[in-house]
Amino acid sequence: MTAGSQPRVHVAALVAVTLVAAAAMPLGHALSRGDIAPTRLRGELKERAELVRALISKGEVEIQLPNDVPPKRLILQTSGQIQRPAGGIARLLVMAQKHGMIADDNERGGLVQRLCREPLSEPQRVGCWLDVVVWAHHLFVDGAALGARSQSLPPHLKRPSRKMKAASALDHANRRARAVAQVAALATHPHQIEPQVQQWLTALGPGGWQPYIALVSALGRYRKLTTLSMPALPAEMPVAHRYAWKKRKLRRKWARRITAAHKEMVRTRLCFEGYCAAQLAPQPEPPKPAKRKRRRRVRKTVLPLPTHTQLRAWQRDRGLRDHGLLDKATLRAFAVPMSERVTTIRLALQRVRDTAVRATGDVLVANIPAFRLDVWRDGKLMRQHRTQVGKGIKRRRGRWVPGLKTPLISSRLRYLVLNPEWVVPTSIRREYRYKVKRDPDYFAKHGFEQRTSKAGTTLVMKAGAGNLLGRVKFLFPNQHLVYLHDTPSQWAFQRPRRTTSHGCVRVQDADKLAQYLLKQPHKRAITEKKWDKMMKRYINKWKPLRRKVDVHLVYWTADVGANGRVRFYPDVYHNDSPDRARWAAADRARLEGLTPKTSAHAVRTARVL
């Protein structure tokens, strides 16, 4: 085999790998929690390395190197410290650190010492390189399962059927066979590590997606901020009352306490993160009215106007109420260290990689902590809509417990339902018991009706002006029975924290989103007159979509806006702490699944040409 040829991976070998993986994989594994169990992950990594070693020993794949890359450069020479960062392992670790998979230089140095130690003979170098490739493949491709794969099954599917178990086993076996083929291809061409990793990221989804690229560059900026001294606000900083933004008396009371020195400290703290007057994008001037109206009285700001504007922009990017005052929530956000922000960005990058958002085509991304739905087409942001998501808590036996959360889902939009009917779930139907007890005619007055079928009696809310699903519903297949829909509660979209639903996602201006999705390429858009004609009779219609539209319900607590500034959102469901622990457990299991020194079997079977 020549140096420029592709590795020889026979179909029979991949079929054997598939059968071995299917036999070794417990049923229902992919249905539960993905590859996040540390014990199972260690065993899977060892098995994957042994399968690739078997392919190498049988001559199915051969390790190929160009003439100018000797085998000695495959492994870093270490003796307690890094001496010469050369070879494929160094480039691999640097790329992993750039994408947030490795925290800092200290962790990268520890990984080098953990993965491959000296002295190693030539066959041991090849075996160690193979272990590193297996580690890198799981790092860049499989991930830590912080997206939809990390979710547990909904209550009605706690006992999956035999068909679902068989489909899950086949999917997992095919995924493992593809992993072995990719590992074998990279192990035979170690000098192609960078383009191969970039190909993995692109195939995964977010590699060519502009928000992901911007978040990677933002991670580098915030890492630099951790090396600087962050200006801290004093403990005696005057705190505005939580209602000072709408009560003049409380605002004046706070204005009398704040001094010029305090204002300068706030300006310095804002400039530390890039919120200076020169760095903010100029806002477009509002259009002048045709007729001269009575001049509106402008409220005098407590802080200087440039600082006030910068503070409001900073508060919007932190998911706070943008009133330009220093309340307790704003001061708590100011006190968050930059190292914590770096960890949040790294966690967001891992969640983006695990979600696998396509950079092409039509994509709907509903970010739960941001309370926002973004509509993308071929990598360009087309529309944005405010959303309302699940409450995150529910009342059980007189106590508030976690529940009613919007799940993480990746699916494809199938139907638009105009003037939908609402089949009330059993869990929500219990909430109407007290209303029906006070008023026996409550269901009849509010458009509900009882329908009887073979499955039993169901409560249905008829289509109409008072329907709680609004005028349109967006359906996509998922196990959690969740969908996007309109809502008559438009007032709730003005709140900064919009956790109001029972798990579904309520969309602001859902009718305009439906018109956008129904518009066919090279055809006229649906006019308002035609749309009102379709909707005025309140007839339930199902309209299938003719183009592919991906839907992702995600949980990203950090992203980058169109102006290039990083936006951090509140952890409404308190998922960051358990996800960090799960990520750390996956990292430990990934390293424990590899041996620092290759076994005798690998030394005998490794072959360098």
C-alpha positions as CSV (number, residue, x, y, z in Angstrom):
1,M,0.0,0.0,0.0
2,T,1.4,3.4,-0.9
3,A,1.6,6.4,1.3
4,G,-1.1,8.3,-0.5
5,S,-3.6,5.5,-0.7
6,Q,-6.6,5.1,1.5
7,P,-6.7,2.5,4.3
8,R,-8.1,-0.9,3.3
9,V,-11.2,-1.6,5.4
10,H,-13.0,-4.7,4.1
11,V,-16.8,-5.0,4.3
12,A,-16.5,-8.4,6.0
13,A,-14.5,-6.8,8.8
14,L,-17.2,-4.1,9.3
15,V,-19.9,-6.7,9.3
16,A,-18.0,-8.7,12.0
17,V,-17.6,-5.5,14.0
18,T,-21.3,-4.8,13.8
19,L,-22.2,-8.4,14.9
20,V,-19.7,-8.2,17.8
21,A,-21.0,-4.8,18.9
22,A,-24.6,-5.9,18.7
23,A,-23.9,-8.9,20.8
24,A,-22.0,-6.9,23.4
25,M,-24.5,-4.0,23.7
26,P,-27.3,-4.4,26.2
27,L,-30.8,-3.8,24.9
28,G,-32.3,-0.4,25.4
29,H,-28.9,1.2,26.0
30,A,-29.3,4.0,23.5
31,L,-32.9,4.6,24.7
32,S,-31.8,5.4,28.3
33,R,-28.9,7.9,28.7
34,G,-26.4,7.4,25.8
35,D,-22.7,6.8,26.5
36,I,-22.5,8.5,29.9
37,A,-22.2,5.5,32.2
38,P,-18.5,5.5,33.3
39,T,-18.1,1.8,33.7
40,R,-19.8,1.0,30.4
41,L,-17.8,3.8,28.6
42,R,-14.5,2.3,29.8
43,G,-15.4,-1.1,28.5
44,E,-16.6,0.3,25.2
45,L,-13.4,2.2,24.6
46,K,-11.3,-0.8,25.4
47,E,-13.4,-3.0,23.1
48,R,-13.2,-0.4,20.3
49,A,-9.4,-0.2,20.6
50,E,-9.1,-4.0,20.5
51,L,-11.3,-4.3,17.4
52,V,-9.1,-1.8,15.5
53,R,-6.0,-3.6,16.7
54,A,-7.5,-6.8,15.3
55,L,-8.0,-5.2,12.0
56,I,-4.4,-4.0,11.9
57,S,-3.1,-7.4,12.9
58,K,-5.1,-9.2,10.2
59,G,-3.8,-6.7,7.6
60,E,-7.2,-5.2,6.9
61,V,-5.7,-1.7,7.6
62,E,-2.1,-0.7,7.5
63,I,-0.5,2.3,9.2
64,Q,0.8,4.7,6.5
65,L,3.2,7.6,7.0
66,P,4.6,10.1,4.5
67,N,8.3,9.9,3.9
68,D,9.1,13.1,5.9
69,V,7.3,11.9,9.0
70,P,9.2,9.2,10.9
71,P,7.3,7.0,13.4
72,K,9.3,8.6,16.3
73,R,7.3,11.8,15.9
74,L,4.0,10.1,16.7
75,I,4.6,10.3,20.5
76,L,5.7,13.3,22.6
77,Q,8.9,12.7,24.5
78,T,8.0,13.6,28.1
79,S,9.9,13.3,31.4
80,G,7.7,14.9,34.0
81,Q,7.2,18.0,31.8
82,I,6.5,18.7,28.1
83,Q,9.8,19.1,26.3
84,R,8.9,19.2,22.6
85,P,5.3,19.6,21.5
86,A,5.6,17.7,18.1
87,G,3.6,15.1,16.3
88,G,-0.1,14.3,15.8
89,I,-0.9,14.1,19.6
90,A,0.2,17.7,20.2
91,R,-1.9,19.0,17.3
92,L,-4.8,17.0,18.5
93,L,-4.7,18.3,22.1
94,V,-4.2,21.9,20.9
95,M,-7.3,21.6,18.7
96,A,-9.3,20.0,21.6
97,Q,-8.3,22.9,23.9
98,K,-9.4,25.5,21.2
99,H,-12.8,23.9,21.1
100,G,-13.2,23.9,24.8
101,M,-12.8,20.1,25.3
102,I,-9.7,20.7,27.5
103,A,-9.8,23.4,30.1
104,D,-6.2,24.9,30.0
105,D,-2.5,24.3,29.4
106,N,-2.1,22.4,32.7
107,E,-4.8,19.9,31.9
108,R,-3.3,19.5,28.4
109,G,0.1,18.7,29.9
110,G,-1.5,16.2,32.3
111,L,-3.2,14.5,29.4
112,V,0.1,14.1,27.5
113,Q,1.7,12.5,30.6
114,R,-1.4,10.3,31.1
115,L,-1.9,9.1,27.5
116,C,1.6,8.2,26.6
117,R,4.7,7.8,28.8
118,E,8.2,7.0,28.0
119,P,10.3,4.9,27.4
120,L,8.3,3.3,24.5
121,S,9.6,1.1,21.8
122,E,8.4,1.6,18.2
123,P,5.5,-1.0,18.4
124,Q,4.5,0.6,21.7
125,R,4.5,4.0,20.1
126,V,2.0,2.7,17.5
127,G,-0.1,1.1,20.1
128,C,-0.2,4.2,22.2
129,W,-1.1,6.3,19.2
130,L,-4.0,3.9,18.5
131,D,-5.2,4.5,22.1
132,V,-5.0,8.2,21.6
133,V,-7.0,8.0,18.4
134,V,-9.7,6.1,20.1
135,W,-9.8,8.7,22.9
136,A,-9.9,11.5,20.3
137,H,-12.7,9.9,18.4
138,H,-14.9,9.6,21.4
139,L,-14.0,13.2,22.4
140,F,-14.8,14.8,19.1
141,V,-17.6,12.5,17.8
142,D,-19.5,10.8,20.6
143,G,-19.2,13.7,23.1
144,A,-20.3,13.7,26.7
145,A,-24.0,13.3,25.8
146,L,-25.2,16.7,27.2
147,G,-27.9,17.2,24.6
148,A,-31.0,15.2,23.7
149,R,-29.3,11.9,24.3
150,S,-28.8,12.7,28.0
151,Q,-32.6,12.9,28.6
152,S,-34.4,10.1,30.3
153,L,-37.5,8.5,28.8
154,P,-40.9,10.2,29.3
155,P,-43.2,8.5,31.9
156,H,-45.4,6.8,29.2
157,L,-42.3,5.1,27.7
158,K,-40.5,3.8,30.8
159,R,-41.1,0.3,29.5
160,P,-40.2,0.4,25.8
161,S,-41.5,-2.3,23.5
162,R,-39.5,-5.1,22.0
163,K,-39.5,-3.3,18.6
164,M,-38.0,-0.2,20.1
165,K,-35.4,-2.2,21.9
166,A,-34.4,-4.0,18.7
167,A,-34.2,-0.7,16.8
168,S,-32.1,0.8,19.5
169,A,-29.7,-2.1,19.5
170,L,-29.3,-2.0,15.7
171,D,-28.7,1.8,15.8
172,H,-26.1,1.5,18.5
173,A,-24.3,-1.4,16.7
174,N,-24.2,0.6,13.4
175,R,-22.8,3.6,15.2
176,R,-20.1,1.5,16.8
177,A,-19.2,-0.1,13.5
178,R,-18.8,3.4,11.9
179,A,-16.7,4.5,14.9
180,V,-14.3,1.6,14.4
181,A,-14.0,2.4,10.6
182,Q,-13.2,6.1,11.4
183,V,-10.7,5.2,14.1
184,A,-9.0,2.8,11.7
185,A,-8.9,5.4,8.9
186,L,-7.3,8.0,11.2
187,A,-4.9,5.6,12.9
188,T,-3.4,4.8,9.5
189,H,-2.8,8.4,8.5
190,P,-1.6,10.2,11.7
191,H,-0.3,13.2,9.6
192,Q,-3.9,14.1,8.6
193,I,-5.2,14.7,12.2
194,E,-6.3,18.3,11.7
195,P,-8.4,17.9,8.5
196,Q,-9.9,14.7,9.9
197,V,-10.9,16.3,13.1
198,Q,-12.4,19.3,11.2
199,Q,-14.3,16.8,9.0
200,W,-15.7,15.1,12.2
201,L,-16.9,18.5,13.5
202,T,-18.4,19.4,10.1
203,A,-20.2,16.0,9.9
204,L,-21.3,16.4,13.5
205,G,-23.2,19.6,12.5
206,P,-21.8,22.7,14.2
207,G,-18.3,22.6,12.6
208,G,-19.3,25.1,9.8
209,W,-22.1,26.8,11.7
210,Q,-21.4,30.5,12.3
211,P,-22.7,30.7,15.9
212,Y,-20.4,27.8,16.9
213,I,-17.4,29.4,15.3
214,A,-18.2,32.7,17.0
215,L,-18.5,30.9,20.4
216,V,-15.1,29.2,19.9
217,S,-13.5,32.6,19.3
218,A,-15.4,34.0,22.3
219,L,-13.9,31.3,24.5
220,G,-10.4,32.5,23.6
221,R,-11.3,36.1,24.5
222,Y,-12.6,35.1,27.9
223,R,-9.6,32.9,28.6
224,K,-7.5,36.0,28.2
225,L,-9.7,37.8,30.6
226,T,-9.0,35.2,33.3
227,T,-5.4,36.2,33.2
228,L,-6.2,39.8,34.0
229,S,-7.4,41.3,37.3
230,M,-11.2,41.8,37.2
231,P,-12.3,45.2,38.7
232,A,-14.5,44.3,41.7
233,L,-17.3,46.5,43.0
234,P,-17.1,47.3,46.7
235,A,-19.4,45.7,49.2
236,E,-20.8,49.0,50.2
237,M,-22.1,49.7,46.7
238,P,-25.6,51.2,47.0
239,V,-28.2,48.7,45.9
240,A,-31.4,49.8,44.1
241,H,-34.7,48.3,45.2
242,R,-36.1,45.6,43.0
243,Y,-39.0,47.8,42.0
244,A,-37.0,51.0,41.6
245,W,-37.3,50.7,37.8
246,K,-41.0,51.6,38.0
247,K,-41.3,53.5,41.2
248,R,-39.9,57.0,41.1
249,K,-39.6,57.4,44.9
250,L,-37.4,54.3,45.2
251,R,-35.3,55.4,42.3
252,R,-34.7,58.8,43.8
253,K,-33.7,57.2,47.1
254,W,-31.1,55.1,45.4
255,A,-29.8,58.1,43.3
256,R,-29.1,60.1,46.5
257,R,-26.8,57.3,47.8
258,I,-24.7,56.6,44.7
259,T,-21.6,58.8,44.3
260,A,-19.3,59.7,41.4
261,A,-16.7,57.2,42.5
262,H,-19.4,54.4,42.3
263,K,-20.3,55.5,38.8
264,E,-16.7,55.3,37.7
265,M,-16.3,51.8,39.2
266,V,-19.4,50.6,37.2
267,R,-18.0,52.1,34.0
268,T,-14.6,50.4,34.6
269,R,-16.3,47.1,35.3
270,L,-18.3,47.3,32.1
271,C,-15.3,48.2,30.0
272,F,-13.4,45.2,31.3
273,E,-15.9,42.9,29.4
274,G,-15.9,45.2,26.3
275,Y,-18.9,47.3,27.1
276,C,-17.3,50.7,26.5
277,A,-19.0,53.5,24.5
278,A,-16.5,53.1,21.6
279,Q,-17.0,49.3,21.4
280,L,-20.8,49.3,21.3
281,A,-22.4,49.3,17.9
282,P,-24.3,52.5,17.1
283,Q,-28.0,52.1,17.4
284,P,-30.1,53.3,14.4
285,E,-32.0,56.5,14.9
286,P,-35.8,56.1,15.1
287,P,-37.7,57.5,12.1
288,K,-39.1,61.0,12.6
289,P,-42.9,61.4,12.8
290,A,-44.7,62.9,9.9
291,K,-46.5,65.4,12.2
292,R,-45.0,67.2,15.0
293,K,-46.3,65.8,18.3
294,R,-46.0,66.9,21.8
295,R,-42.5,66.1,23.0
296,R,-42.4,63.3,25.5
297,R,-40.8,63.9,28.8
298,V,-37.5,62.1,28.9
299,R,-36.7,60.3,32.2
300,K,-33.5,61.5,33.7
301,T,-31.0,58.6,34.3
302,V,-29.2,58.2,37.6
303,L,-25.9,57.0,35.9
304,P,-24.3,59.1,33.1
305,L,-26.1,58.4,29.8
306,P,-23.2,56.5,28.2
307,T,-22.8,54.3,31.3
308,H,-26.5,53.8,31.5
309,T,-26.7,52.7,27.9
310,Q,-23.8,50.3,28.4
311,L,-25.3,48.8,31.6
312,R,-28.6,48.2,29.8
313,A,-26.8,46.4,27.0
314,W,-24.9,44.3,29.5
315,Q,-28.0,43.4,31.4
316,R,-29.8,42.3,28.2
317,D,-26.8,40.0,27.4
318,R,-27.0,38.5,30.9
319,G,-30.7,37.7,30.8
320,L,-31.7,40.4,33.3
321,R,-34.2,43.2,33.2
322,D,-32.6,46.0,31.3
323,H,-33.5,49.0,33.5
324,G,-30.0,50.4,33.9
325,L,-30.1,50.2,37.7
326,L,-27.8,48.3,40.1
327,D,-30.2,45.9,41.9
328,K,-29.2,42.7,43.6
329,A,-29.5,40.5,40.5
330,T,-27.1,42.9,38.6
331,L,-24.5,42.9,41.4
332,R,-24.6,39.1,41.6
333,A,-24.0,38.9,37.9
334,F,-21.1,41.4,38.2
335,A,-19.5,39.2,40.9
336,V,-19.3,36.1,38.7
337,P,-15.6,35.4,38.0
338,M,-14.3,35.1,34.5
339,S,-13.3,31.5,35.1
340,E,-16.9,30.6,35.7
341,R,-17.8,32.3,32.4
342,V,-15.2,30.2,30.6
343,T,-16.7,27.1,32.1
344,T,-20.2,28.1,30.9
345,I,-18.9,28.7,27.4
346,R,-17.1,25.3,27.3
347,L,-20.3,23.7,28.5
348,A,-22.3,25.5,25.8
349,L,-19.8,24.4,23.1
350,Q,-20.2,20.8,24.2
351,R,-24.0,21.0,24.1
352,V,-23.9,22.5,20.6
353,R,-21.6,19.6,19.5
354,D,-24.0,17.1,21.0
355,T,-27.0,18.7,19.4
356,A,-25.6,18.3,15.9
357,V,-27.2,21.4,14.3
358,R,-27.0,21.4,10.5
359,A,-25.3,24.4,8.9
360,T,-27.4,24.1,5.7
361,G,-31.1,24.0,5.1
362,D,-34.0,25.2,7.3
363,V,-33.4,24.9,11.1
364,L,-35.5,26.0,14.0
365,V,-33.5,26.3,17.3
366,A,-35.5,27.0,20.4
367,N,-33.0,27.9,23.2
368,I,-34.8,27.2,26.5
369,P,-32.8,29.5,28.9
370,A,-32.8,32.3,26.3
371,F,-36.6,32.1,25.8
372,R,-36.0,32.6,22.1
373,L,-36.7,30.7,18.8
374,D,-34.2,31.3,16.0
375,V,-35.0,30.5,12.4
376,W,-32.0,29.7,10.3
377,R,-31.7,29.1,6.5
378,D,-28.4,28.0,5.0
379,G,-26.5,29.4,8.0
380,K,-28.2,32.8,8.0
381,L,-30.5,34.0,10.7
382,M,-33.9,34.8,9.2
383,R,-36.3,35.4,12.1
384,Q,-36.4,35.5,15.9
385,H,-39.4,34.9,18.1
386,R,-39.8,35.1,21.8
387,T,-40.9,31.9,23.5
388,Q,-42.5,30.6,26.8
389,V,-41.1,27.3,28.1
390,G,-42.0,24.8,30.8
391,K,-42.3,26.0,34.4
392,G,-39.6,23.6,35.7
393,I,-41.6,22.9,38.9
394,K,-44.9,21.3,39.8
395,R,-47.0,20.7,42.9
396,R,-47.1,17.2,44.3
397,R,-48.7,16.3,47.6
398,G,-48.6,19.9,48.8
399,R,-45.0,20.5,47.9
400,W,-43.2,22.0,44.9
401,V,-40.9,19.5,43.2
402,P,-39.0,19.6,39.9
403,G,-41.2,18.9,36.9
404,L,-43.0,20.3,33.8
405,K,-39.7,21.0,32.1
406,T,-39.3,21.4,28.3
407,P,-37.3,18.4,27.2
408,L,-34.3,18.5,24.8
409,I,-35.4,17.2,21.4
410,S,-33.9,17.0,17.9
411,S,-36.5,16.2,15.3
412,R,-38.0,17.3,12.0
413,L,-41.1,19.4,11.5
414,R,-43.8,17.5,9.7
415,Y,-47.2,19.3,9.9
416,L,-48.7,22.7,10.6
417,V,-52.1,22.5,12.2
418,L,-54.3,25.5,11.6
419,N,-57.0,26.2,14.2
420,P,-55.9,23.3,16.3
421,E,-58.0,21.4,18.9
422,W,-56.5,20.7,22.3
423,V,-56.7,17.2,23.7
424,V,-56.2,17.8,27.4
425,P,-53.6,15.4,28.9
426,T,-54.5,13.6,32.0
427,S,-51.9,15.4,34.1
428,I,-53.3,18.8,33.2
429,R,-56.9,17.6,33.5
430,R,-56.4,17.2,37.2
431,E,-55.8,20.9,37.5
432,Y,-59.5,21.6,36.4
433,R,-61.0,19.6,39.3
434,Y,-61.4,22.6,41.6
435,K,-62.7,24.8,38.8
436,V,-65.4,22.3,37.9
437,K,-66.2,21.8,41.6
438,R,-67.0,25.5,41.9
439,D,-68.7,25.7,38.6
440,P,-70.2,22.5,37.1
441,D,-70.7,24.2,33.7
442,Y,-67.1,25.3,33.5
443,F,-66.2,23.0,30.6
444,A,-69.3,24.0,28.5
445,K,-68.6,27.8,29.0
446,H,-65.0,27.6,27.9
447,G,-65.4,25.4,24.8
448,F,-64.5,21.9,26.2
449,E,-66.3,18.8,25.3
450,Q,-66.2,15.1,26.3
451,R,-65.4,12.6,23.5
452,T,-65.8,8.9,23.9
453,S,-63.9,6.3,21.9
454,K,-62.5,2.8,22.3
455,A,-59.6,4.1,24.2
456,G,-61.8,5.9,26.7
457,T,-63.2,9.3,27.4
458,T,-61.0,12.3,26.5
459,L,-61.4,16.0,27.2
460,V,-61.1,18.2,24.1
461,M,-61.0,22.0,23.7
462,K,-62.6,22.9,20.4
463,A,-61.0,25.3,18.0
464,G,-61.9,28.9,18.4
465,A,-60.8,32.3,19.7
466,G,-60.3,31.1,23.2
467,N,-58.4,27.9,22.4
468,L,-55.2,27.7,24.6
469,L,-53.2,26.5,21.6
470,G,-53.9,29.7,19.7
471,R,-54.3,29.7,15.9
472,V,-51.5,27.4,14.8
473,K,-49.6,24.4,16.1
474,F,-46.3,23.0,14.8
475,L,-46.0,19.2,15.0
476,F,-42.8,17.1,15.0
477,P,-42.4,13.5,16.1
478,N,-41.0,13.0,19.5
479,Q,-41.5,10.7,22.5
480,H,-42.4,13.5,24.9
481,L,-45.5,14.6,23.1
482,V,-44.2,18.2,23.0
483,Y,-44.8,20.7,20.2
484,L,-44.6,24.4,19.3
485,H,-47.9,26.4,19.3
486,D,-49.5,29.8,19.5
487,T,-51.0,31.2,22.7
488,P,-53.6,33.8,23.7
489,S,-51.4,34.8,26.6
490,Q,-49.4,37.3,24.7
491,W,-48.9,39.5,27.7
492,A,-46.4,36.9,29.2
493,F,-43.9,37.6,26.4
494,Q,-43.0,40.9,27.9
495,R,-41.7,39.2,31.1
496,P,-37.9,38.6,31.3
497,R,-38.3,35.1,32.8
498,R,-41.0,33.2,30.8
499,T,-41.3,29.8,32.4
500,T,-45.1,29.5,32.2
501,S,-46.1,26.4,30.2
502,H,-46.5,22.7,31.0
503,G,-43.6,21.6,28.8
504,C,-44.6,22.8,25.3
505,V,-43.0,25.9,23.7
506,R,-45.3,28.9,23.1
507,V,-44.2,31.1,20.3
508,Q,-44.8,34.8,19.8
509,D,-46.2,35.8,16.4
510,A,-46.7,32.1,15.6
511,D,-48.9,33.0,12.6
512,K,-46.1,34.9,10.9
513,L,-43.8,31.9,11.5
514,A,-46.3,29.7,9.9
515,Q,-46.6,31.9,6.9
516,Y,-42.8,31.9,6.5
517,L,-42.7,28.1,6.7
518,L,-45.6,27.6,4.2
519,K,-44.0,29.9,1.6
520,Q,-42.6,27.9,-1.2
521,P,-39.3,28.9,-3.0
522,H,-39.8,31.1,-6.1
523,K,-43.4,31.7,-5.1
524,R,-45.3,34.6,-3.6
525,A,-45.7,34.7,0.2
526,I,-49.1,34.3,1.7
527,T,-50.7,37.7,2.1
528,E,-52.5,38.8,5.3
529,K,-55.8,38.8,3.5
530,K,-55.5,35.3,2.3
531,W,-54.2,34.1,5.7
532,D,-57.2,35.7,7.5
533,K,-59.5,34.0,5.0
534,M,-58.0,30.7,5.9
535,M,-58.3,31.2,9.6
536,K,-61.5,33.1,10.1
537,R,-63.8,30.0,10.0
538,Y,-61.9,28.2,12.7
539,I,-61.8,25.0,10.7
540,N,-59.2,22.5,11.8
541,K,-56.7,21.9,9.0
542,W,-53.5,19.8,8.8
543,K,-51.0,21.1,6.3
544,P,-47.9,19.0,5.6
545,L,-44.6,20.8,5.0
546,R,-43.0,20.2,1.6
547,R,-39.5,21.0,2.7
548,K,-37.2,19.6,5.4
549,V,-37.2,21.8,8.5
550,D,-35.1,20.5,11.5
551,V,-36.3,21.4,15.0
552,H,-34.0,21.5,18.0
553,L,-35.1,22.3,21.6
554,V,-31.7,23.0,23.2
555,Y,-30.4,24.2,26.6
556,W,-27.5,26.6,25.9
557,T,-26.7,29.0,28.7
558,A,-24.3,31.0,26.5
559,D,-24.2,32.0,22.8
560,V,-23.0,34.9,20.7
561,G,-25.3,37.6,19.3
562,A,-25.3,39.2,15.9
563,N,-23.2,42.1,17.3
564,G,-20.4,39.6,18.4
565,R,-21.0,39.9,22.1
566,V,-21.4,36.9,24.3
567,R,-24.8,36.4,25.9
568,F,-25.1,34.5,29.2
569,Y,-28.5,33.2,30.3
570,P,-29.9,32.1,33.7
571,D,-29.8,28.4,34.5
572,V,-33.5,28.1,34.8
573,Y,-33.6,24.3,35.2
574,H,-30.4,24.1,37.2
575,N,-28.8,21.7,34.6
576,D,-25.3,23.2,34.6
577,S,-24.1,21.6,37.8
578,P,-25.2,18.0,37.0
579,D,-24.0,18.4,33.4
580,R,-20.6,19.5,34.5
581,A,-20.4,16.4,36.8
582,R,-21.5,14.2,33.9
583,W,-18.9,15.7,31.6
584,A,-16.2,15.2,34.2
585,A,-17.2,11.6,34.7
586,A,-17.1,11.0,31.0
587,D,-13.6,12.5,30.8
588,R,-12.4,10.3,33.7
589,A,-13.9,7.2,32.1
590,R,-12.4,8.1,28.7
591,L,-8.9,8.3,30.2
592,E,-9.3,5.2,32.4
593,G,-10.4,3.2,29.3
594,L,-7.0,3.8,27.8
595,T,-3.7,2.2,29.0
596,P,-0.7,4.5,29.3
597,K,1.5,1.6,28.1
598,T,0.2,-0.7,25.4
599,S,-0.4,-4.3,26.3
600,A,1.8,-7.2,25.0
601,H,-1.0,-8.1,22.5
602,A,-0.9,-4.7,21.0
603,V,2.9,-4.8,20.7
604,R,2.7,-8.1,18.8
605,T,0.0,-7.0,16.5
606,A,1.0,-3.5,15.6
607,R,2.8,-3.3,12.3
608,V,4.6,-0.2,10.8
609,L,5.5,-0.1,7.1
